[in-house]
Amino acid sequence: MQQTQSLRWASQVNNDRITLQLSGELSRNTLLPLWQQRASFLLGKSSAEQNIYWDLSQVTRIDSAGFALLCDFLQHNQTRLPKGRVQVLQCPPSELLTLADLFGLSDWLTQFIPQDGNI
């Protein structure tokens, strides 16, 4: 029987950059606290003009529910980012890419991933 890990997150704000770091398991068993704190991950109408970096280097597992929530965050923010600002997925886990393939979202997700997969 697989033991469920926890999910932790932190944010760091620099001059033109917000880094949102997720660590642990991004799955249906760990999403509720993240969902309840979603305002920390979603840009509002009057957000600062900063690029958003999603550091996924410490994500140990992601399932379809975690994938769906991350995609929801990405889509929400993308529609609110000022022109010239970007979102970047740093160190996306292979499970994320596999799920994107399964759901037919690989092309959409690729816009958030640097060509070398890391920054």
C-alpha positions, 0 to 999 in steps of 0.5 A: 500500500502506497503511503500518501505524502503531504503537499507543501508550497511557498512563494518568493517575490523578487523584482520582476518574478514570483516563484511558487514552489510546490513540493511533495505529492500533487494528488487528489489526496493532498489538494484540498489545502492548496485549493483553499489557499488558491488565492495565493496562486491566482492573479487578481485584476490588480496584480503586480507586473511580474513573471510567474515561475512554478518550481516543480522540482520537488513534486514527487507525484502528480495525478489527474486531479493535481494536473487539472488543478495546476492547469486551472491555475495556469489558465486563470493566470494566463488570462490575467497576465499583462502583455510581455509577462510569462508563466514558466514551469520549472523542472516539470515532472515526467508525470505532468508531461504524460498526463498532458499527452493523455488529455490532449494538452501537450501543445497547450502546456508546452508554452509554459515549459522552456525548451531545455525543461529547466531555467 
